[in-house]
Amino acid sequence: MVPRHLNNHGRFMVPLALLAIHCVCQGFVLPVSQNEKANSAVESMFDCRFDQAMTTVDSMNADSADAPLKWMLRLSIIGMRHLDYDDVSDSNYFETTYEATQLLFKNYEKQRGRTSYFLTAHGFGCCIAAAYKMHNKEYLKGIQLGFEAISNCREAKKIDSVNTDVDLILGLYSYARAELKRKFWGIIFWYPGDKNTGVRSIVNASKTGQFSSLAAQAALLEINIREAHYDTAKAGLDVLLNLYPHSRFLMWSKVKLCDAQKLYANSADTYALLADAYEIIPGAARNYHQTRFFETQRYYRAGNFDKAAAACDKLLETCADRPMEHCDEAKKIREKIKKSYH
């Protein structure tokens, strides 16, 4: 079974959630101290330091002007943690937080109107929820929220033609439209757009987006991997990993890049880092099993049987207590490794 991080939707929707969160969480005009806290929370979130991010958000003031940002940050942290751990234990928490956030946005709209900024922020908020729903295989709801996000961003662009932040979401939709259309019946994908148009919009956001520049860089990284522009992808990945060295989201991108080039030893090394990280996270058992198995598998493909055996033995120890989907496959690889020594 292909992990949800790497299936047809996950490969696109996970970075989409990252990008949406990075943008929306910086959009509210706040006092300098609040902006610093918001930026710090986003940095921690991107780097997979979720507890630190939540602590930072909890320390923010909850005045009426600030509350939407605080709730959106909280929603983002819950969603990002869910995507990282591949765990559904926070689903109810996410849903209740999303509902509360929507109410706050409605109040914000009543007080300040339907401005380009409001539409941008609300559009990105819908995008976060859409990514979350798609990751949970609630496809129709995810599509509905995705259309709402696109509509908001299109309206924001009409109000303010120089708003390049919305180009990120509009560009991502245009790029992904062909793949989504194949999966979810072409009749519902009636928005115009194509890959080249989408990439141009994302490049524009990466260069001139006030809030979305870094997020757009991450999007271009994913696209360059998918389009086999490996040197460009590696250059972008190196820049982002230098900024966020502990980001497991970027590590997943790295293994995709290595696998695409059949650099299995390099891929295995990164899977090992992911497995070691997930091993000590109670809620990430599924991804621990997946990453330890892929570490085993890639070392085996690279011909490094000693490392493959060591990784496999670690996985089989946990399989004894908690059998999961890759345990039987791991046993088969372990038998192959034994035979290779004879």
Rosetta silent file (secondary structure, phi, psi, omega in degrees, C-alpha in Angstrom):
SEQUENCE: MVPRHLNNHGRFMVPLALLAIHCVCQGFVLPVSQNEKANSAVESMFDCRFDQAMTTVDSMNADSADAPLKWMLRLSIIGMRHLDYDDVSDSNYFETTYEATQLLFKNYEKQRGRTSYFLTAHGFGCCIAAAYKMHNKEYLKGIQLGFEAISNCREAKKIDSVNTDVDLILGLYSYARAELKRKFWGIIFWYPGDKNTGVRSIVNASKTGQFSSLAAQAALLEINIREAHYDTAKAGLDVLLNLYPHSRFLMWSKVKLCDAQKLYANSADTYALLADAYEIIPGAARNYHQTRFFETQRYYRAGNFDKAAAACDKLLETCADRPMEHCDEAKKIREKIKKSYH
SCORE:     score description
SCORE:     0.000 S_00000001
   1 L     0.000  133.385  178.945    0.000    0.000    0.000 S_00000001
   2 L   -79.043  131.183 -179.448    1.315    3.439   -0.929 S_00000001
   3 L   -63.008  152.134 -177.400    1.423    5.793    2.082 S_00000001
   4 L   -65.199  -21.573  176.043   -0.977    8.674    1.992 S_00000001
   5 L   -63.701  -27.135 -169.851    1.948   11.080    1.979 S_00000001
   6 L  -116.590    3.904  179.405    2.885    9.732   -1.452 S_00000001
   7 L   -78.414  179.672 -171.544   -0.381    8.827   -3.154 S_00000001
   8 L   -58.125  -35.474 -178.933   -1.873   10.872   -5.973 S_00000001
   9 L   -86.751  -43.970 -174.516   -3.651   13.308   -3.662 S_00000001
  10 H   -61.335  -37.754 -178.848   -1.216   13.368   -0.760 S_00000001
  11 H   -61.281  -29.640  177.918    1.769   14.292   -2.887 S_00000001
  12 H   -95.329  -42.842 -169.935   -0.047   17.470   -3.869 S_00000001
  13 H   -73.688  -31.199  178.689   -2.356   18.164   -0.920 S_00000001
  14 H   -64.186  -51.990  175.360    0.241   17.908    1.848 S_00000001
  15 H   -62.777  -30.260  177.191    2.459   20.656    0.423 S_00000001
  16 H   -60.738  -42.064  177.339   -0.709   22.592   -0.389 S_00000001
  17 H   -62.335  -43.584  177.574   -1.595   22.607    3.300 S_00000001
  18 H   -56.314  -46.407 -175.149    1.910   23.776    4.132 S_00000001
  19 H   -67.417  -44.179 -179.293    1.682   26.592    1.651 S_00000001
  20 H   -60.759  -44.293 -178.666   -1.763   27.753    2.678 S_00000001
  21 H   -63.177  -44.848 -177.941   -0.798   27.837    6.333 S_00000001
  22 H   -59.142  -37.827 -178.079    2.403   29.752    5.692 S_00000001
  23 H   -74.690  -54.462 -170.018    0.480   32.446    3.834 S_00000001
  24 H   -64.983  -31.173 -174.060   -2.658   32.897    5.900 S_00000001
  25 L   -75.067   -5.253  179.909   -0.915   33.023    9.242 S_00000001
  26 L  -112.536    6.941 -169.434    0.996   36.145    8.323 S_00000001
  27 L   -86.157  -22.789 -176.551   -1.805   38.214    6.857 S_00000001
  28 L   -78.629  140.502  178.348   -3.326   40.024    9.823 S_00000001
  29 L   -84.007  113.170 -173.758   -1.970   43.455   10.693 S_00000001
  30 L  -129.864  166.960  171.187   -0.889   43.165   14.323 S_00000001
  31 L   -57.999  156.392 -176.161    1.419   44.879   16.809 S_00000001
  32 H   -54.025  -43.389 -178.023    5.090   44.039   16.292 S_00000001
  33 H   -62.195  -37.054  179.566    5.163   41.664   19.285 S_00000001
  34 H   -72.024  -39.617  176.191    2.180   39.739   17.911 S_00000001
  35 H   -60.507  -40.884  179.321    3.669   39.553   14.426 S_00000001
  36 H   -61.918  -41.414  179.395    6.860   38.156   15.920 S_00000001
  37 H   -67.598  -41.706  179.289    4.892   35.482   17.756 S_00000001
  38 H   -62.220  -46.389  178.910    2.861   34.615   14.672 S_00000001
  39 H   -62.897  -39.165  178.306    5.982   34.326   12.532 S_00000001
  40 H   -63.038  -40.849  178.884    7.685   32.246   15.215 S_00000001
  41 H   -64.138  -41.250  178.636    4.722   29.875   15.335 S_00000001
  42 H   -64.221  -43.332  178.614    4.768   29.464   11.552 S_00000001
  43 H   -60.266  -44.780 -179.778    8.511   28.784   11.581 S_00000001
  44 H   -63.861  -40.558 -179.208    8.095   26.159   14.320 S_00000001
  45 H   -63.414  -46.762 -179.708    5.194   24.549   12.481 S_00000001
  46 H   -62.332  -31.091 -178.764    7.073   24.279    9.203 S_00000001
  47 L   -91.401   10.352  176.283    9.987   22.748   11.103 S_00000001
  48 L    65.697   27.606  173.785    7.644   20.186   12.769 S_00000001
  49 L  -102.117   72.873 -168.705    8.067   21.638   16.266 S_00000001
  50 H   -70.068  -39.983  179.493    4.330   21.555   16.918 S_00000001
  51 H   -62.797  -42.092  178.417    4.342   21.775   20.712 S_00000001
  52 H   -64.163  -39.901  178.523    6.554   24.839   20.563 S_00000001
  53 H   -62.460  -43.188 -179.043    4.279   26.359   17.925 S_00000001
  54 H   -66.784  -39.138  176.951    1.186   25.761   20.074 S_00000001
  55 H   -60.782  -41.668  178.883    2.876   27.259   23.140 S_00000001
  56 H   -63.899  -43.388  179.739    3.699   30.357   21.128 S_00000001
  57 H   -63.975  -41.903 -179.783    0.119   30.664   19.868 S_00000001
  58 H   -62.464  -24.410 -179.175   -1.290   30.246   23.383 S_00000001
  59 L   -84.110   -6.525 -179.955    0.850   33.185   24.519 S_00000001
  60 L   -76.647  149.999  175.723   -0.718   35.512   21.948 S_00000001
  61 L   -66.835  152.486 -179.207   -3.367   38.029   22.981 S_00000001
  62 L  -115.859   36.206  175.629   -6.953   37.137   22.100 S_00000001
  63 L   -64.229  161.199 -172.808   -8.286   40.639   21.473 S_00000001
  64 L   -55.881  -39.103 -178.922  -11.026   40.873   18.867 S_00000001
  65 L   -72.482  -25.902 -175.596   -8.663   42.018   16.100 S_00000001
  66 L   -94.036  -23.223 -171.085   -6.149   39.295   16.895 S_00000001
  67 H   -55.388  -43.100 -179.797   -8.481   36.362   17.580 S_00000001
  68 H   -56.676  -41.622  179.268   -8.905   35.199   13.942 S_00000001
  69 H   -65.014  -43.528 -178.707   -5.148   34.826   13.548 S_00000001
  70 H   -60.838  -44.984  179.655   -4.806   32.990   16.845 S_00000001
  71 H   -67.748  -38.047  179.703   -7.556   30.534   15.924 S_00000001
  72 H   -66.344  -38.963  175.927   -6.205   30.085   12.413 S_00000001
  73 H   -62.741  -42.546  179.022   -2.751   29.327   13.771 S_00000001
  74 H   -62.542  -44.286  177.145   -4.234   26.797   16.170 S_00000001
  75 H   -59.179  -42.422 -178.166   -6.185   25.193   13.323 S_00000001
  76 H   -64.237  -43.362 -179.583   -3.051   25.091   11.223 S_00000001
  77 H   -62.225  -44.706  179.361   -0.973   23.418   13.912 S_00000001
  78 H   -61.449  -46.215 -179.506   -3.586   20.716   14.462 S_00000001
  79 H   -64.665  -42.367 -179.819   -3.895   20.088   10.737 S_00000001
  80 H   -66.705  -40.052  177.549   -0.159   20.043   10.133 S_00000001
  81 H   -63.592  -41.198  177.391    0.461   17.695   13.027 S_00000001
  82 H   -59.513  -47.052 -179.699   -2.250   15.397   11.689 S_00000001
  83 H   -64.338  -38.383 -178.765   -0.669   15.389    8.234 S_00000001
  84 H   -69.929  -46.666 -176.315    2.797   14.771    9.648 S_00000001
  85 H   -78.887  -18.085 -172.318    1.841   11.952   12.011 S_00000001
  86 L    56.799   47.370 -174.370   -0.717   10.415    9.616 S_00000001
  87 L  -129.982  142.358 -175.370   -2.948   10.093   12.670 S_00000001
  88 L  -103.856    8.038 -174.007   -6.675   10.840   13.052 S_00000001
  89 L   -64.548  -22.762 -178.916   -6.781   11.261   16.827 S_00000001
  90 L   -95.775   11.190 -173.454   -7.058   15.056   16.496 S_00000001
  91 H   -58.993  -47.726  179.993   -9.936   14.971   13.980 S_00000001
  92 H   -62.622  -40.183  178.864  -12.631   16.188   16.377 S_00000001
  93 H   -61.780  -42.865  178.637  -10.303   18.893   17.672 S_00000001
  94 H   -62.653  -46.296 -177.042   -9.627   20.050   14.122 S_00000001
  95 H   -61.596  -46.165 -178.922  -13.342   20.126   13.241 S_00000001
  96 H   -67.254  -36.662  177.823  -14.358   22.136   16.305 S_00000001
  97 H   -67.581  -39.282  178.450  -11.457   24.540   15.812 S_00000001
  98 H   -63.697  -43.656  178.746  -12.365   24.979   12.140 S_00000001
  99 H   -61.589  -42.619  178.283  -16.002   25.753   13.021 S_00000001
 100 H   -64.178  -39.263  179.371  -14.897   28.311   15.598 S_00000001
 101 H   -63.806  -41.015  178.772  -12.516   29.867   13.095 S_00000001
 102 H   -61.715  -39.968  177.963  -15.287   30.191   10.515 S_00000001
 103 H   -63.794  -41.173  178.512  -17.463   32.054   13.027 S_00000001
 104 H   -64.169  -38.221  177.344  -14.608   34.416   13.804 S_00000001
 105 H   -65.616  -38.620  177.261  -14.114   35.088   10.118 S_00000001
 106 H   -61.335  -43.097  177.850  -17.820   35.886    9.718 S_00000001
 107 H   -64.332  -40.163  179.046  -17.582   38.393   12.552 S_00000001
 108 H   -62.187  -41.323  179.414  -14.429   39.866   11.032 S_00000001
 109 H   -64.377  -41.207  178.951  -16.238   40.270    7.688 S_00000001
 110 H   -61.997  -38.715 -176.121  -19.190   42.043    9.355 S_00000001
 111 H   -78.159  -36.873 -169.437  -16.859   44.470   11.104 S_00000001
 112 H  -120.222   -7.076  176.635  -14.406   45.182    8.274 S_00000001
 113 L    89.535  175.230 -175.633  -16.114   44.171    5.038 S_00000001
 114 L   -93.746   71.507 -176.706  -15.295   41.861    2.179 S_00000001
 115 L   -83.660  168.257  177.108  -11.863   43.246    1.353 S_00000001
 116 H   -61.116  -40.406  178.320   -9.198   41.676   -0.816 S_00000001
 117 H   -62.257  -47.615  179.999   -7.235   40.864    2.316 S_00000001
 118 H   -57.501  -46.520 -178.747  -10.230   39.201    3.994 S_00000001
 119 H   -63.095  -37.342  177.466  -10.958   37.122    0.879 S_00000001
 120 H   -64.403  -49.877 -178.882   -7.304   36.089    0.664 S_00000001
 121 H   -62.484  -44.906 -179.906   -7.148   35.028    4.303 S_00000001
 122 H   -66.333  -37.240  177.210  -10.487   33.235    4.153 S_00000001
 123 H   -62.043  -43.051  178.334   -9.499   31.543    0.900 S_00000001
 124 H   -67.292  -34.377  176.465   -6.317   30.215    2.438 S_00000001
 125 H   -62.409  -43.766  176.401   -8.304   29.053    5.469 S_00000001
 126 H   -62.625  -34.003  179.827  -10.620   27.052    3.206 S_00000001
 127 H   -65.962  -40.501  176.524   -7.529   25.657    1.509 S_00000001
 128 H   -58.519  -48.736 -179.294   -6.182   24.343    4.815 S_00000001
 129 H   -64.548  -37.572  178.902   -9.482   22.603    5.500 S_00000001
 130 H   -62.691  -44.434  178.380   -9.637   21.253    1.933 S_00000001
 131 H   -61.027  -41.445  179.532   -6.176   19.715    2.261 S_00000001
 132 H   -62.435  -46.364 -179.125   -7.164   18.169    5.575 S_00000001
 133 H   -64.585  -41.964  179.937  -10.363   16.684    4.117 S_00000001
 134 H   -64.703  -39.702  178.185   -8.591   15.312    1.057 S_00000001
 135 H   -62.931  -32.330  178.700   -5.925   13.707    3.232 S_00000001
 136 L   -87.064    7.920  179.327   -8.727   12.001    5.199 S_00000001
 137 L    65.084   23.646  171.145  -10.252   10.796    1.899 S_00000001
 138 L   -92.356   71.385 -165.557  -13.335   13.004    2.365 S_00000001
 139 H   -66.004  -44.258 -176.812  -12.965   13.944   -1.265 S_00000001
 140 H   -63.618  -42.463  177.354  -16.297   15.615   -2.034 S_00000001
 141 H   -65.358  -40.044  177.943  -16.067   17.882    1.020 S_00000001
 142 H   -62.002  -41.767  178.460  -12.463   18.624    0.159 S_00000001
 143 H   -63.761  -43.500  178.951  -13.421   19.544   -3.395 S_00000001
 144 H   -58.613  -47.527  179.356  -16.220   21.797   -2.124 S_00000001
 145 H   -66.573  -35.157  177.421  -13.846   23.640    0.194 S_00000001
 146 H   -63.038  -42.716  176.956  -11.269   23.831   -2.559 S_00000001
 147 H   -63.312  -38.374  178.109  -13.759   25.527   -4.876 S_00000001
 148 H   -63.286  -41.546  178.007  -14.649   27.963   -2.092 S_00000001
 149 H   -61.611  -44.766 -179.391  -10.961   28.771   -1.654 S_00000001
 150 H   -63.857  -43.702  179.861  -10.546   29.353   -5.392 S_00000001
 151 H   -60.768  -43.519  178.492  -13.654   31.553   -5.587 S_00000001
 152 H   -61.884  -43.635 -178.345  -12.432   33.702   -2.704 S_00000001
 153 H   -67.590  -37.540  177.657   -8.992   34.079   -4.266 S_00000001
 154 H   -65.129  -41.429  178.097  -10.442   34.971   -7.666 S_00000001
 155 H   -65.170  -40.150  178.239  -12.663   37.608   -6.067 S_00000001
 156 H   -61.325  -39.271 -179.694   -9.686   38.970   -4.103 S_00000001
 157 H   -66.949  -36.229  178.582   -7.721   39.272   -7.345 S_00000001
 158 H   -65.524  -39.388 -179.776  -10.576   41.189   -8.992 S_00000001
 159 H   -70.495  -39.879 -177.032  -10.657   43.672   -6.109 S_00000001
 160 L  -133.835   97.663 -173.959   -6.868   44.068   -6.007 S_00000001
 161 L   -67.321  -18.670  179.964   -5.117   43.128   -9.248 S_00000001
 162 L   -93.909    7.315  176.364   -1.659   43.473   -7.663 S_00000001
 163 L   -75.356   95.823 -177.555   -2.458   40.888   -4.963 S_00000001
 164 L   -88.567   -8.769  177.472    0.071   38.239   -5.982 S_00000001
 165 L   -63.472  -38.539 -179.136   -0.410   36.130   -2.848 S_00000001
 166 H   -69.545  -18.520  177.056   -3.600   34.625   -4.298 S_00000001
 167 H   -58.932  -27.042  179.257   -1.605   33.617   -7.386 S_00000001
 168 H   -61.600  -54.812 -178.508   -0.213   30.805   -5.256 S_00000001
 169 H   -66.975  -44.087  178.997   -3.565   29.063   -4.733 S_00000001
 170 H   -62.881  -38.338  178.359   -4.843   29.855   -8.218 S_00000001
 171 H   -69.003  -41.078  178.174   -1.586   28.611   -9.706 S_00000001
 172 H   -62.627  -40.774  178.687   -1.581   25.428   -7.663 S_00000001
 173 H   -63.706  -45.743 -179.713   -5.135   24.687   -8.748 S_00000001
 174 H   -60.140  -41.418 -179.359   -4.313   25.256  -12.408 S_00000001
 175 H   -65.001  -43.992 -173.016   -1.277   23.005  -12.145 S_00000001
 176 H   -83.958  -10.162 -170.869   -3.084   20.198  -10.330 S_00000001
 177 H   -56.128  -42.248 -176.765   -6.317   20.423  -12.305 S_00000001
 178 H   -62.188  -44.667 -179.882   -5.395   17.777  -14.886 S_00000001
 179 H   -66.758  -43.930 -179.818   -4.543   15.154  -12.260 S_00000001
 180 H   -65.299  -35.811  179.857   -7.579   15.947  -10.119 S_00000001
 181 H   -63.239  -40.406  178.313   -9.826   15.863  -13.179 S_00000001
 182 H   -62.747  -34.801 -174.449   -8.710   12.321  -13.998 S_00000001
 183 H   -85.087  -37.199 -169.954   -9.498   11.201  -10.481 S_00000001
 184 L  -119.947   44.364  171.279  -12.693   13.092   -9.713 S_00000001
 185 L    61.417  112.806 -173.653  -14.779   13.182  -12.914 S_00000001
 186 H   -57.394  -24.264 -173.776  -14.029   15.996  -15.313 S_00000001
 187 H   -61.397  -29.033 -175.806  -17.513   17.491  -15.152 S_00000001
 188 H   -88.098   -9.311 -178.460  -16.899   19.145  -11.782 S_00000001
 189 L  -101.856   76.224 -174.304  -13.603   20.740  -12.768 S_00000001
 190 L   -98.826   -0.239  175.121  -14.925   23.567  -14.867 S_00000001
 191 L   -72.123  141.175  178.545  -12.456   26.254  -13.798 S_00000001
 192 L   -72.998  162.096  176.099  -10.027   27.169  -16.581 S_00000001
 193 L   145.789  156.459  176.065   -6.310   26.574  -16.232 S_00000001
 194 L  -149.167  174.916 -174.976   -3.384   24.425  -17.274 S_00000001
 195 H   -60.260  -47.509 -176.485    0.027   23.410  -15.956 S_00000001
 196 H   -63.270  -41.273  176.966    2.023   26.153  -17.660 S_00000001
 197 H   -62.409  -42.471  179.552   -0.363   28.855  -16.492 S_00000001
 198 H   -61.946  -45.222 -179.391   -0.232   27.437  -12.989 S_00000001
 199 H   -63.254  -41.168  178.796    3.552   27.351  -12.855 S_00000001
 200 H   -60.874  -40.556  179.351    3.780   30.944  -14.102 S_00000001
 201 H   -65.158  -40.700 -178.727    1.410   32.070  -11.352 S_00000001
 202 H   -69.261  -40.552  175.931    3.393   30.246   -8.676 S_00000001
 203 H   -59.931  -41.532  178.333    6.684   31.671   -9.950 S_00000001
 204 H   -60.507  -43.482  178.409    5.086   35.115   -9.796 S_00000001
 205 H   -64.973  -36.973 -178.969    4.042   34.510   -6.198 S_00000001
 206 H   -65.676  -28.483 -176.855    7.530   33.269   -5.307 S_00000001
 207 H   -91.811  -33.886 -170.659    9.053   36.510   -6.581 S_00000001
 208 H  -128.011   -4.716 -178.974    6.545   39.151   -5.508 S_00000001
 209 L   -64.995  129.256 -178.222    4.093   37.623   -3.016 S_00000001
 210 L   -66.094  -40.303 -176.394    4.084   39.612    0.216 S_00000001
 211 L  -113.460  -15.737 -168.476    3.235   36.595    2.349 S_00000001
 212 L  -107.473    7.094 -174.540    3.517   33.664   -0.044 S_00000001
 213 H   -59.002  -53.160 -178.795    7.062   33.890   -1.408 S_00000001
 214 H   -64.781  -40.540  178.537    8.568   31.121    0.712 S_00000001
 215 H   -61.148  -41.070  179.499    5.459   29.000    0.369 S_00000001
 216 H   -65.537  -34.595  175.319    5.602   29.329   -3.403 S_00000001
 217 H   -60.721  -40.858  177.638    9.234   28.194   -3.338 S_00000001
 218 H   -65.108  -37.172  178.230    8.110   25.028   -1.569 S_00000001
 219 H   -64.659  -43.543  179.793    5.406   24.534   -4.196 S_00000001
 220 H   -64.403  -32.182  175.158    7.923   24.889   -7.007 S_00000001
 221 H   -59.352  -50.191  179.934   10.106   22.292   -5.292 S_00000001
 222 H   -61.322  -42.895 -178.464    7.258   19.756   -5.424 S_00000001
 223 H   -65.324  -41.641 -179.643    6.443   20.642   -9.023 S_00000001
 224 H   -64.424  -32.933  175.059   10.061   20.354  -10.161 S_00000001
 225 H   -66.198  -46.686 -178.876   10.252   16.856   -8.676 S_00000001
 226 H   -63.486  -33.504 -176.907    7.054   15.844  -10.445 S_00000001
 227 L   -92.859    7.681  176.869    8.258   17.326  -13.740 S_00000001
 228 L    65.668   28.262  172.616   11.692   15.642  -13.465 S_00000001
 229 L   -93.399   72.452 -165.874   13.609   18.934  -13.164 S_00000001
 230 H   -69.824  -38.907  179.662   15.848   17.315  -10.603 S_00000001
 231 H   -64.361  -41.543  178.356   18.759   19.775  -10.497 S_00000001
 232 H   -65.795  -41.467  179.275   16.381   22.687   -9.970 S_00000001
 233 H   -62.519  -43.224 -179.219   14.474   20.723   -7.347 S_00000001
 234 H   -63.791  -40.769  179.679   17.660   19.857   -5.457 S_00000001
 235 H   -62.359  -43.771  178.863   18.806   23.480   -5.441 S_00000001
 236 H   -66.933  -39.542  179.367   15.461   24.606   -4.024 S_00000001
 237 H   -64.357  -41.838  179.604   15.392   21.786   -1.493 S_00000001
 238 H   -60.824  -39.610  178.749   18.875   22.620   -0.227 S_00000001
 239 H   -63.334  -47.546 -176.588   17.815   26.227    0.391 S_00000001
 240 H   -69.461  -38.900  178.231   14.702   25.223    2.316 S_00000001
 241 H   -66.183  -29.767  175.936   16.440   22.501    4.342 S_00000001
 242 H   -66.114  -33.507  178.428   19.038   25.041    5.372 S_00000001
 243 H   -81.086  -36.757 -174.933   16.196   27.162    6.767 S_00000001
 244 L  -130.415   72.216 -172.767   14.159   24.262    8.197 S_00000001
 245 L   -66.897  -19.631 -178.191   16.569   21.378    8.908 S_00000001
 246 L  -102.043    6.260 -176.431   14.094   19.418   11.044 S_00000001
 247 L   -71.563  112.157  178.170   11.136   19.664    8.694 S_00000001
 248 H   -69.822  -25.662  175.708    9.855   16.177    8.045 S_00000001
 249 H   -61.965  -41.053  177.852    7.723   17.591    5.227 S_00000001
 250 H   -71.143  -33.144  176.288   10.913   18.565    3.432 S_00000001
 251 H   -64.455  -38.324  175.091   12.446   15.166    4.212 S_00000001
 252 H   -61.878  -38.860  176.162    9.474   13.515    2.471 S_00000001
 253 H   -63.454  -38.584 -178.772   10.216   15.741   -0.513 S_00000001
 254 H   -65.072  -41.869  179.927   13.849   14.669   -0.377 S_00000001
 255 H   -68.048  -32.819  175.392   13.036   10.958   -0.498 S_00000001
 256 H   -63.768  -41.430  179.249   10.717   11.591   -3.448 S_00000001
 257 H   -64.926  -43.775  179.545   13.550   13.384   -5.224 S_00000001
 258 H   -66.579  -44.205  179.977   16.031   10.588   -4.459 S_00000001
 259 H   -62.186  -39.699 -179.140   13.616    7.821   -5.424 S_00000001
 260 H   -61.465  -29.263  179.687   12.793    9.554   -8.698 S_00000001
 261 L   -98.121    5.473 -178.943   16.516    9.423   -9.573 S_00000001
 262 L    59.631   33.221  175.000   16.889    5.868   -8.211 S_00000001
 263 L   -91.720   72.226 -167.870   19.367    7.112   -5.602 S_00000001
 264 H   -68.966  -33.333  177.875   18.185    4.455   -3.197 S_00000001
 265 H   -64.598  -42.706  178.075   21.043    4.697   -0.682 S_00000001
 266 H   -65.772  -40.589  177.325   20.413    8.428   -0.280 S_00000001
 267 H   -61.062  -44.118 -179.454   16.698    7.807   -0.033 S_00000001
 268 H   -62.386  -40.579  178.575   17.281    5.148    2.642 S_00000001
 269 H   -59.104  -40.834 -179.559   19.444    7.511    4.688 S_00000001
 270 H   -73.666  -38.491  174.849   16.632   10.062    4.761 S_00000001
 271 H   -60.467  -34.358  177.371   14.000    7.433    5.533 S_00000001
 272 H   -63.315  -42.377  177.241   16.205    6.437    8.468 S_00000001
 273 H   -62.836  -42.101  178.191   16.095   10.008    9.784 S_00000001
 274 H   -63.272  -45.696 -178.895   12.321   10.064    9.378 S_00000001
 275 H   -62.980  -42.400  178.820   11.905    6.701   11.124 S_00000001
 276 H   -61.584  -36.963  179.210   14.124    7.747   14.031 S_00000001
 277 H   -70.261  -46.581 -177.943   12.035   10.894   14.439 S_00000001
 278 H   -69.549  -26.074 -177.190    8.666    9.130   14.245 S_00000001
 279 H   -60.133  -31.377 -175.406    9.818    6.340   16.581 S_00000001
 280 L  -100.079    9.019  177.453    9.734    8.646   19.609 S_00000001
 281 L  -105.604  112.868 -175.589    6.380   10.278   18.744 S_00000001
 282 H   -55.205  -36.750 -175.978    3.501    8.330   20.355 S_00000001
 283 H   -86.423    4.770 -173.403    0.934    9.392   17.751 S_00000001
 284 H  -114.084   31.218 -176.800    3.084    8.579   14.721 S_00000001
 285 H   -59.676  -40.451 -179.082    3.156    4.773   14.865 S_00000001
 286 H   -60.822  -47.621 -178.418    1.808    4.406   11.329 S_00000001
 287 H   -72.585  -26.180  173.999    4.476    6.607    9.819 S_00000001
 288 H   -62.385  -48.864  179.518    7.169    4.969   11.927 S_00000001
 289 H   -59.663  -44.663 -178.316    6.280    1.582   10.431 S_00000001
 290 H   -62.447  -49.075 -174.888    6.092    3.037    6.924 S_00000001
 291 H   -70.790  -35.729  177.268    9.386    4.910    7.055 S_00000001
 292 H   -67.394  -37.165  177.216   11.297    2.075    8.731 S_00000001
 293 H   -65.850  -44.764 -179.786    9.974   -0.304    6.087 S_00000001
 294 H   -67.654  -30.879  172.362   10.957    2.047    3.255 S_00000001
 295 H   -60.630  -48.866  178.225   14.393    2.448    4.854 S_00000001
 296 H   -57.286  -50.286 -175.693   14.735   -1.346    4.766 S_00000001
 297 H   -61.799  -44.040 -177.522   13.441   -1.580    1.214 S_00000001
 298 H   -71.289  -38.533  175.728   15.689    1.162   -0.186 S_00000001
 299 H   -63.066  -37.922  178.665   18.846   -0.158    1.484 S_00000001
 300 H   -63.541  -44.730  179.333   18.010   -3.575    0.046 S_00000001
 301 H   -63.866  -32.789 -179.880   17.562   -2.094   -3.436 S_00000001
 302 H   -78.504   -7.195 -179.821   20.877   -0.257   -3.043 S_00000001
 303 L    83.501   10.778  177.898   22.586   -3.552   -2.204 S_00000001
 304 L   -94.620   81.658 -171.767   23.475   -2.498    1.342 S_00000001
 305 H   -70.835  -30.147  179.034   22.238   -5.674    3.019 S_00000001
 306 H   -64.067  -47.834  179.170   23.796   -4.965    6.432 S_00000001
 307 H   -68.387  -35.600  177.970   21.902   -1.694    6.836 S_00000001
 308 H   -63.243  -42.056  179.874   18.776   -3.235    5.357 S_00000001
 309 H   -65.287  -42.043 -179.355   18.950   -6.072    7.909 S_00000001
 310 H   -63.252  -44.142  179.087   19.480   -3.672   10.819 S_00000001
 311 H   -65.808  -41.916 -178.642   16.501   -1.528    9.798 S_00000001
 312 H   -64.079  -40.594  179.065   14.341   -4.554    9.177 S_00000001
 313 H   -63.271  -38.303  176.389   15.145   -6.035   12.586 S_00000001
 314 H   -62.244  -42.497 -179.725   14.086   -2.794   14.270 S_00000001
 315 H   -65.947  -43.628 -177.551   10.791   -2.880   12.399 S_00000001
 316 H   -66.407  -27.016  175.192   10.124   -6.537   13.170 S_00000001
 317 H   -62.991  -41.267  179.074   10.631   -5.856   16.881 S_00000001
 318 H   -76.255  -28.100  177.971    7.698   -3.445   16.804 S_00000001
 319 H   -63.513  -30.539 -179.861    5.678   -5.784   14.583 S_00000001
 320 H   -63.453  -34.635 -179.386    5.710   -8.341   17.382 S_00000001
 321 H   -91.879  -32.002 -176.072    3.802   -5.921   19.612 S_00000001
 322 L  -144.007   85.170  179.471    1.769   -4.092   16.981 S_00000001
 323 L   -60.806  134.083  177.776    1.354   -5.823   13.609 S_00000001
 324 L  -137.477 -176.242 -166.220    0.774   -3.343   10.779 S_00000001
 325 L   -60.456  -28.695 -174.791    0.546   -3.349    7.016 S_00000001
 326 L   -95.831   -0.181 -174.327    4.273   -3.647    6.218 S_00000001
 327 H   -63.840  -45.607 -179.642    5.178   -6.380    8.701 S_00000001
 328 H   -64.279  -40.899  178.196    4.634   -9.330    6.348 S_00000001
 329 H   -64.324  -37.784  179.132    6.542   -7.601    3.560 S_00000001
 330 H   -64.012  -39.447  178.268    9.395   -6.869    5.965 S_00000001
 331 H   -61.677  -38.836  179.628    9.618  -10.546    6.902 S_00000001
 332 H   -65.777  -41.820  178.330    9.955  -11.471    3.228 S_00000001
 333 H   -64.979  -37.644 -179.879   12.756   -8.961    2.727 S_00000001
 334 H   -63.380  -38.139  177.277   14.515  -10.300    5.833 S_00000001
 335 H   -66.556  -39.476  177.624   14.434  -13.800    4.369 S_00000001
 336 H   -63.146  -38.852  179.779   15.875  -12.508    1.100 S_00000001
 337 H   -64.169  -42.724  178.203   18.660  -10.783    3.012 S_00000001
 338 H   -58.973  -43.704 -178.237   19.523  -14.040    4.823 S_00000001
 339 H   -67.149  -30.637 -178.096   19.722  -15.888    1.513 S_00000001
 340 H   -66.956  -22.157 -179.180   21.969  -13.189    0.036 S_00000001
 341 L   -82.554  -11.335 -177.138   24.652  -14.008    2.625 S_00000001
 342 L   -94.622    0.000    0.000   24.876  -17.631    1.521 S_00000001
